[in-house]
Amino acid sequence: MMTPEEIKRIEQIWEENMEHFGFGPISMKKQKVCKNCGNLSHADRQFCEECGHRLPRYTLFQIYRHMHTVCPHCDTVLSKNMLFCPKCSTQVKPVKEKQITN
């Protein structure tokens, strides 16, 4: 059986690796995707560097979070069928899929 310290260290390594490869909430909060060409841009940009079209006002994280169930305790984005957060074990209520407007 692993100690709480070992579990915490594994979670930290997992989060660091997710960020290193451009995944995870921290990276998603820094990115927007151009609806015209699909290019990734920094969240503070208004226009796509690739094609010049206006970028959405929402980051990847905001869009993803809006369309999925989110743990109210730790802010982890969950799949629509999950009833418990795998990160903190909080019980969650699934939300209906919804569209985000720009």
ZADO-1210 file (C-alpha; in nm, 4 decimals, padded with zeros to 6 digits):
<atoms>
<atom x="00.0000" y="00.0000" z="00.0000" code="MET" pos="1"/>
<atom x="00.1261" y="00.3437" z="-00.0908" code="MET" pos="2"/>
<atom x="00.1626" y="00.6219" z="00.1609" code="THR" pos="3"/>
<atom x="-00.0222" y="00.9535" z="00.1139" code="PRO" pos="4"/>
<atom x="00.3133" y="01.1186" z="00.0372" code="GLU" pos="5"/>
<atom x="00.3846" y="00.8663" z="-00.2395" code="GLU" pos="6"/>
<atom x="00.0384" y="00.9181" z="-00.3885" code="ILE" pos="7"/>
<atom x="00.0830" y="01.2959" z="-00.3793" code="LYS" pos="8"/>
<atom x="00.4234" y="01.2673" z="-00.5516" code="ARG" pos="9"/>
<atom x="00.2775" y="01.0457" z="-00.8261" code="ILE" pos="10"/>
<atom x="-00.0023" y="01.2985" z="-00.8826" code="GLU" pos="11"/>
<atom x="00.2537" y="01.5788" z="-00.9011" code="GLN" pos="12"/>
<atom x="00.4616" y="01.3879" z="-01.1593" code="ILE" pos="13"/>
<atom x="00.1463" y="01.3146" z="-01.3612" code="TRP" pos="14"/>
<atom x="00.0474" y="01.6837" z="-01.3631" code="GLU" pos="15"/>
<atom x="00.4005" y="01.7928" z="-01.4580" code="GLU" pos="16"/>
<atom x="00.4072" y="01.5452" z="-01.7480" code="ASN" pos="17"/>
<atom x="00.0641" y="01.6575" z="-01.8691" code="MET" pos="18"/>
<atom x="00.1807" y="02.0197" z="-01.8738" code="GLU" pos="19"/>
<atom x="00.5124" y="01.9296" z="-02.0369" code="HIS" pos="20"/>
<atom x="00.3310" y="01.7728" z="-02.3323" code="PHE" pos="21"/>
<atom x="00.0741" y="02.0547" z="-02.3622" code="GLY" pos="22"/>
<atom x="-00.2176" y="01.8912" z="-02.1826" code="PHE" pos="23"/>
<atom x="-00.3881" y="01.9568" z="-01.8529" code="GLY" pos="24"/>
<atom x="-00.5795" y="02.2538" z="-01.7189" code="PRO" pos="25"/>
<atom x="-00.2858" y="02.4931" z="-01.6926" code="ILE" pos="26"/>
<atom x="-00.1959" y="02.4510" z="-02.0612" code="SER" pos="27"/>
<atom x="-00.5607" y="02.4590" z="-02.1686" code="MET" pos="28"/>
<atom x="-00.6134" y="02.7892" z="-01.9833" code="LYS" pos="29"/>
<atom x="-00.3330" y="02.9436" z="-02.1916" code="LYS" pos="30"/>
<atom x="-00.4661" y="02.8409" z="-02.5338" code="GLN" pos="31"/>
<atom x="-00.7355" y="02.9323" z="-02.7828" code="LYS" pos="32"/>
<atom x="-00.8107" y="02.7481" z="-03.1055" code="VAL" pos="33"/>
<atom x="-00.8899" y="02.9298" z="-03.4287" code="CYS" pos="34"/>
<atom x="-01.2286" y="02.8177" z="-03.5604" code="LYS" pos="35"/>
<atom x="-01.1135" y="02.8867" z="-03.9155" code="ASN" pos="36"/>
<atom x="-00.7809" y="02.7008" z="-03.9400" code="CYS" pos="37"/>
<atom x="-00.7448" y="02.5118" z="-03.6083" code="GLY" pos="38"/>
<atom x="-00.4202" y="02.6848" z="-03.5115" code="ASN" pos="39"/>
<atom x="-00.3407" y="02.7078" z="-03.1392" code="LEU" pos="40"/>
<atom x="-00.2804" y="03.0611" z="-03.0129" code="SER" pos="41"/>
<atom x="-00.1973" y="03.2101" z="-02.6752" code="HIS" pos="42"/>
<atom x="-00.5057" y="03.3058" z="-02.4737" code="ALA" pos="43"/>
<atom x="-00.4221" y="03.6765" z="-02.4710" code="ASP" pos="44"/>
<atom x="-00.4369" y="03.7026" z="-02.8516" code="ARG" pos="45"/>
<atom x="-00.7394" y="03.8431" z="-03.0334" code="GLN" pos="46"/>
<atom x="-00.6525" y="03.7221" z="-03.3847" code="PHE" pos="47"/>
<atom x="-00.5038" y="03.4027" z="-03.5260" code="CYS" pos="48"/>
<atom x="-00.1347" y="03.4321" z="-03.6120" code="GLU" pos="49"/>
<atom x="-00.1811" y="03.1821" z="-03.8958" code="GLU" pos="50"/>
<atom x="-00.4879" y="03.3068" z="-04.0864" code="CYS" pos="51"/>
<atom x="-00.5782" y="03.6395" z="-03.9242" code="GLY" pos="52"/>
<atom x="-00.9331" y="03.5424" z="-03.8218" code="HIS" pos="53"/>
<atom x="-01.0727" y="03.6607" z="-03.4888" code="ARG" pos="54"/>
<atom x="-01.0149" y="03.4068" z="-03.2141" code="LEU" pos="55"/>
<atom x="-01.2938" y="03.2952" z="-02.9808" code="PRO" pos="56"/>
<atom x="-01.3080" y="03.4821" z="-02.6531" code="ARG" pos="57"/>
<atom x="-01.2943" y="03.1543" z="-02.4584" code="TYR" pos="58"/>
<atom x="-00.9871" y="02.9423" z="-02.3866" code="THR" pos="59"/>
<atom x="-00.9742" y="02.5708" z="-02.4537" code="LEU" pos="60"/>
<atom x="-01.0250" y="02.5079" z="-02.0822" code="PHE" pos="61"/>
<atom x="-01.3333" y="02.7314" z="-02.0620" code="GLN" pos="62"/>
<atom x="-01.4922" y="02.5593" z="-02.3629" code="ILE" pos="63"/>
<atom x="-01.4074" y="02.2103" z="-02.2402" code="TYR" pos="64"/>
<atom x="-01.5250" y="02.2893" z="-01.8887" code="ARG" pos="65"/>
<atom x="-01.8518" y="02.4352" z="-02.0153" code="HIS" pos="66"/>
<atom x="-01.9257" y="02.1196" z="-02.2136" code="MET" pos="67"/>
<atom x="-01.8381" y="01.8671" z="-01.9422" code="HIS" pos="68"/>
<atom x="-01.9005" y="01.7831" z="-01.5800" code="THR" pos="69"/>
<atom x="-01.6535" y="01.9518" z="-01.3428" code="VAL" pos="70"/>
<atom x="-01.5667" y="01.8468" z="-00.9903" code="CYS" pos="71"/>
<atom x="-01.6894" y="02.1218" z="-00.7561" code="PRO" pos="72"/>
<atom x="-01.4086" y="02.0445" z="-00.5106" code="HIS" pos="73"/>
<atom x="-01.0889" y="02.0242" z="-00.7204" code="CYS" pos="74"/>
<atom x="-01.2007" y="02.1668" z="-01.0601" code="ASP" pos="75"/>
<atom x="-01.1081" y="01.8479" z="-01.2481" code="THR" pos="76"/>
<atom x="-01.2942" y="01.8104" z="-01.5779" code="VAL" pos="77"/>
<atom x="-01.4696" y="01.4719" z="-01.5917" code="LEU" pos="78"/>
<atom x="-01.6306" y="01.2595" z="-01.8584" code="SER" pos="79"/>
<atom x="-02.0090" y="01.2867" z="-01.8751" code="LYS" pos="80"/>
<atom x="-02.0778" y="00.9462" z="-01.7165" code="ASN" pos="81"/>
<atom x="-01.8627" y="00.9873" z="-01.4058" code="MET" pos="82"/>
<atom x="-02.0349" y="01.0048" z="-01.0706" code="LEU" pos="83"/>
<atom x="-01.7193" y="01.0480" z="-00.8603" code="PHE" pos="84"/>
<atom x="-01.4049" y="01.2507" z="-00.9208" code="CYS" pos="85"/>
<atom x="-01.1043" y="01.0204" z="-00.9699" code="PRO" pos="86"/>
<atom x="-00.8722" y="01.2820" z="-00.8238" code="LYS" pos="87"/>
<atom x="-01.0471" y="01.3692" z="-00.4950" code="CYS" pos="88"/>
<atom x="-01.3392" y="01.1192" z="-00.4755" code="SER" pos="89"/>
<atom x="-01.6054" y="01.3901" z="-00.4509" code="THR" pos="90"/>
<atom x="-01.9480" y="01.2827" z="-00.5733" code="GLN" pos="91"/>
<atom x="-02.0548" y="01.4883" z="-00.8763" code="VAL" pos="92"/>
<atom x="-02.3765" y="01.5417" z="-01.0660" code="LYS" pos="93"/>
<atom x="-02.3441" y="01.4989" z="-01.4426" code="PRO" pos="94"/>
<atom x="-02.4519" y="01.7983" z="-01.6510" code="VAL" pos="95"/>
<atom x="-02.6327" y="01.7925" z="-01.9813" code="LYS" pos="96"/>
<atom x="-02.4184" y="01.8686" z="-02.2850" code="GLU" pos="97"/>
<atom x="-02.4516" y="02.2282" z="-02.3897" code="LYS" pos="98"/>
<atom x="-02.3148" y="02.4508" z="-02.6602" code="GLN" pos="99"/>
<atom x="-02.0951" y="02.7504" z="-02.5902" code="ILE" pos="100"/>
<atom x="-02.1548" y="03.0648" z="-02.7912" code="THR" pos="101"/>
<atom x="-01.8769" y="03.2909" z="-02.9011" code="ASN" pos="102"/>
</atoms>
